[in-house]
Every structure is written in C-alpha cells, then in structure tokens.
Amino acid sequence: MNSMTVSQEQFTPLMKQYFRIKHQYNDAIVFFRLGDFYEMFGEDAKIAANILGLTLTSRDKSKESVPMCGIPYFAADSYIEKLLREGYKVAICEQIGDPKTTKGIVEREVVKVLTPGTYLPEGTKENVYIMAAYPQKQGKTGIALADITTAEFIIYETDKNLFDEIDRFEPKEIIVPKSLEDLLNFENLINQKIFTFMDDWKFDYMLAYKSLVEHFRIASLKSFGIDDFHPAVQAAGALLKYLEENKQQTQFKQLKVLNLSEFMLLDGSTKKNLEILSSLDGDKEGSLLWILDETNTPMGTRLLRNALCCPLLNKADIEKRLDGVEAFFKDYALRENTEKILKDFPDIERLGLKIKRYNINPRELKALKDALQRIPELKETLQINDSPVIKDLSNRLHELNEITSLIEDALVDNPPNTINEGGIFRDGYNSVIDELRALKNQSKNYILNMEAEERIKTGINSLKIGYNRVFGYYIEVTKPNLKLVPPHYIRKQTLANAERFETRQLKELEQKILSAEERLKTLEEELFRELIKKVSYHTEQIFKNAEVIGYIDFLCCLAKVASKYRYTRPEITEEEVIEIVEGRHPVIERLIQLGKLPEQRFIPNDLSIGSEDQRIIILTGPNMAGKSTYMRQNALIVLMAQIGSFVPAKHARIGIVDRIFTRIGASDYLGKGQSTFMVEMIEVANILNNATEKSFIILDEVGRGTSTFDGISIAWAVVEYIAEKVKARTIFATHYHELTDLAFSFDCIKNYTVVVKEWGDEIIFLRKIQKGGADKSYGIQVARLAGLPQEILLRAKDILKKLEKKEFQTFQSKAKQLDLFFQGDPIIAEIAKIDVENLTPQKALKKLKELKEMLKND
C-alpha cells in the first residue's frame, strides 16, 4: 500500500511510525521489527507474501484493514535472499529504543538497506561484488568495484565492452547512470534484476573526487595516479554515494587501481563454453573450478576463483606462482603440514572487517583467536622449506600473540553468539562480573530456601515458586490448597488447576535477582566492546595475514591437485607457440576416473601450433569422435598455465595468450528475436574484431546454422580472414570437408582429423588426432550408435546417395555458370573447369603451379 495514497488519521501510533519510515524507503520492502518478528504491511506485504509463500493477514483499524505478513527475525536470511533474487531491495528497520525504558512507541529506524550487491548469503566464500560503470560518450568506460564483505575497493578504466567487464567479475549488482536506461532497455541487453539506475548528477566528477579523498583520507588522487581517470573516478564516487544512501558504511581497506594489461579477459561465451566456474548445466561439478578447488580457507577459495576469471599475462608473475606451486608439489611434508594447519580455517578477512565495524560477536571473536593461534606454527612450517617464495610468505605473516592472549584470557571456552545475553567472560576476568554472577547463581538457593520456608509457614507441601518472562517470579498453589493461602498473598494469575500469587518479600528478591542479571549483561556488553576496540588496533595486520594465508592456500591447493592427477609444470614463453605433448582434458579425465562417463580411459593428444607453417588447424572428423573435447582441453591447458597451475600433459610449452576466444555449440536467443545463426555470427564477429596475433581461437562448426553453400562460404571466408588479417593461433573444427582445400592455399593452415576405425557398417572412435583430413562425416554410423531404428538408417543411406549425386551435379552446374560469368578472366574460368571429384593430389599440385604461373603473367 503506497503510503502517499492512504489517509493516516485513523492509524494507530505504531502504523503512523511505519508509514513515516516507509515513505523514506519507498523503493524497498521494509522489514519492520516487532518483537521477535519482521512485519511487512500494505503493498510490501502483498509482494512478499506472493514471493515468499507467506499467509497474508490484516491489521485492523476503524475504517479499513492493512494487509500484513511476517517472518521470525532469526530466520530472515533465507527470505531476504529470495526477495533480492527477484530484484527487490530490503530495508531492515530495527528497534533502537529500549522497550523497558521507553514510554509509548519504541523508537525505530532503518539500520541498513540490503541490495543484491550488499548482501552476503550465509556460508558464501566467494566475493560479492557491486559494480558501478560510467561510459563516456566517446572513449573509455570507468569501472569501480566493491566487496563490502572484504572491504575491497577496485577502480580502473577500459576500452572493452562493458558486458565483458561484467563477465569478468560477475557482480551481483551494477550501478549505471539513469540516462542509459532507455538505451539498454531498447537493445534488450540487460538483466533488469541486477542493474540499478542512479541520477546522472551523482556521477559528477568533482563530487566523486571529494568523496574519494575523504573516504580514503588522502590529500589528492595523484597518490594513486588516477587524477586523470575521470570516468573511473565518477563511477567510484557514485558507488560510494550509493552505499552511503543504503547505510552501508564500510571503510574500505585501500583504493586498488587495476591494470588490465596484467590480466587476460575471458568473455562470457568463453567462460561458459570452457565450463570454467560451472558446467553447462549450471553445477559446480563438471567445471574446471570443481577439479582445482582443494582449498581449505575462504580466502584461498576466493583467490582461486578470481585467478580463473583473470589469468595472468606477465611471464614473471606466472613463473613466481609456478615456483610456489612447485615448492609445495615437491615437498610432500610441507604440503601435508600446511593443509593440517589450514584445515577448516575461518574467514579472518571478513572477521577482521567485522572487528573494524564493531559488529563481531563473541563466538566469532573466539574463532578469530583460534585461527591466529595457528600462525606461529604455520610460519615455522614454511621456514623449513628452501624456496625463496615460501620463505617470503612465512616472513610476511604476523604473529599476533598479544591479541590471542588477550582474547584467550577474556572469553569462556564456548562463548555465546550474541553480546546481550551474558556468559561471555571467564571467571576472574573482572571482579564486578564475578560478584554479580555469584549473586545470580546464588539466587537459585535463595528461591529454594524461600520455597521451603513458605511450605512450612502455610502447611502447603505442594507449594512451589516458579518464573516466566511475562509474570516474573510467582508462588503457585493447587486449587485443593487454596483455603490454606495466607491473607498477605496477592493473587497474580488463575490457571485451570491452580492459582499464582506474589508477596512483597518475593517481589523484593525478584528485583534484586533481575537487577543483578541486567547489570551483569550490561557490564559484559560494555567490556566486550572494549575488548573489540583493543583488537581493532591490529586489523591491518589481520587483513595482511588473511591475504598471505589465502595465497598460501591457493598454491598448496594447486600443488595437491597436480600431485593427485599427475600434472606437470608448463614452460612459459613469450613466443607465439603452443606445444602440448599428451595433453588431457582435466574434467573429462576425472569424470572417467569416477565412472561417470562410459570410456575406459582418457586418450591423450598432442598439439603444436603457432609456428609460421602451422598457425591454423582445420580439424575434421565425425560427431562424438572427440573434436570438441580436444579443442577445449587445449584451451583449458593454456588457461591453467596462465593462472600459475601445473597442467594435465606430459609436457607443455605455452606462449602467453592475451585472450582465449571460443565459439562452441549453439545458443538460441529466440526470446530476444535472434536466431541461433544470428547469435553464432555475432559471436564470430566479436572474435574477429577483437582477436590479435597473441590470441588463441577455437571455433566449432561455424556456418552450420544456414544452408550448406552459405555455410561453406562463410566458414571459408572466416578461416581466410584469420590467416591473412588476425593471424591468431586457431583450431577450426568443421564437417565441411571442402575447407581442407585451404591448406593448399595457405602455408600456415594444416589439416588434422580424429582417427576412426571402420568395421563394416560400424565405427570405433579411437579419440586420436592425426594429420590429414576426414573423407566423410560418418553421420549415419553415429546415428546407428545412438540407437535409431534400422529402417530409418537404410532410408537415410538411400537419401544420402541421391543428395550427394545432386550436390555434385549442382556443383558442376555452378562451375559452368562461373565459367560463363567470368569468361573474360581466364584464371577464374580455369578454376571453374576443375573437376575436384576426380583430381588427384599430384594433379592438384600441378594445376596449382599452372595457376600461379598464369597469375605471374597476368
């Protein structure tokens, strides 16, 4: 219900308070705290009830009722997550006044507004990025990224497509100027649920500059070399403004300027086709991340995920990572001991941030202490190794013995997870706490003694003293004994079989006990905040430890995987070559080992590409023979090498690749008015427009989405363009056997095929790649393996013979047409007359020489 359209005169004070707050946060669903529940009213209630499956009730007033629904505050996380997934913001409105001391309505206010980019789902280890982007009309796009759960803030500029940057970091929410809304909607390019549009004035450069220098407490942005990064500064300022408006008051650790020249860009199509973070089904299992993730810490998990999305381009940086992995790989004892220390290690990066914000609870603080206590042992373990990389990591760890001792002396062994229930500190930590705790504990004895005395005085043997939160302490007497109740007993409550009473003496004892409990809770809360303050002086060292431990975990993880699956260290070179001996697909190989694929074992294959005489490979062979697996495995080996990982191969020499491009499979965007073929052509155009000589391209079945002759023509032209213009290392898989003729025209193109063994009408896939081209597609044999009825297979054979005959006749007819059309050009006329079906290799070479001579003389 819109608060602006409802007359509020007849509302209760509570509802007036709600609508006043709702008016301030009209773009969010307000979670309004009432006791142990978050309540929603009006239109918020209708929306929430529909999405969350809640029962819609109403809050009555004199003239009309207000729809409402509610959820328990302690179970809010799962409900919040559902609303955020649907694109809604959630404003958390808490009671900030004390109900015990407040006369009238308890004061409430919104303490934070949760959005997709500012909410951390329970148990999430990965980064939760929120992005702001400011595209200039002509030129670069400014990007700012923040993770409020780790206090990370990144800024950079790019001339790449904005959606490539979205694919790189996968932010949960993207802030862009409102002026772009119509354009993005018109082009139907956006997922509305993750885009948030802000007024353009909030991207103002001077406002942004001021916000940044104030937030990071610096005199000038020249300190970071970004004073000329106007669009990036504008994006960063808008992002800080957005977080401030949503009460996400995070003091970020530092302003990190990202140099894109240091990282490979993986577009969304490549990440999907190579199944880097998830399989094509959307699951982690079956992805490269699934194979590599043997991390023990949340920091290591985040680093691995980010490394897979941003492979390195600098040879020295890659070699440094490989040195670290090799040290753990060769030293089994080092790896085992490090894993033991890091096992179930808590997220000290996020715990450090909670300390900085003063919102850590006692149980989390103890977890931090337990983790920090492992650091001296970790340092000692690393120091034993001779590797300079490992020793450097050991030296960068900070032993925080003072902090661990402070927390150890203060907290009980099993502290609570809230600060307002007491039971936080050890006996002996504070004398006043000890006194109050003794009084609280002795209260049980006081109550038991009073109960015994009252039984004797009244002669009621069944008399008992009890307690509940509503009525406090009471004396309970069963109905048969009511005649024995003394006159000074004051009736408090009537039950079915008993009456409850109080006395002046019991009331005085209750006040004394409850006063001690309240004083104890208040004192423990104050002392806990003081403890957090002392620990907060060391948050920078905690953050540095988190960074180093994440890196150690990352290296150790890659070493464990390399040892487990027989990976080898790749040789990294600046030369534009990729040489792989007995390469294997890491995921397929593992799935076979687990018995999830029918093959008995994985068949390794070689690749040599990049030299002047072999820069493009035309790969032919039937479906199911392993062409796609071969292409993907080589791309994955390159990617793994450039994150600093060992690779599944006997030997690998990897010339650094600036980008990996893939076009595999068919994606149908009919819902956006784009056919499969249109999407294919858009993706191919993107590759051809952005690839360089240092890129690695894998293309599968380009041109198959249209007619045969159109498809062959497009595929032929694409390969020619790559050979003449782009010159990138390329594997081009195709069923168009005509493309193998390109090897006669270009020295850099070579033909390879997947070996197939024929046995009558049956075929056996040998999964081996060898030089040469396939002479046919074996489509009917593959259909037989798939289980098509025999009748269909026989009919298909008959149709195939007729079509092949017709295609040959059509080709001859087109050749004659070409001859007539180009009768003024003797060279083209000569080409048109060639009978390719009856042309031997020797005759072809001879004819090629004749044509070259004709060209010279032309």
Disulfide bonds with the S-S distance in Angstrom:
none
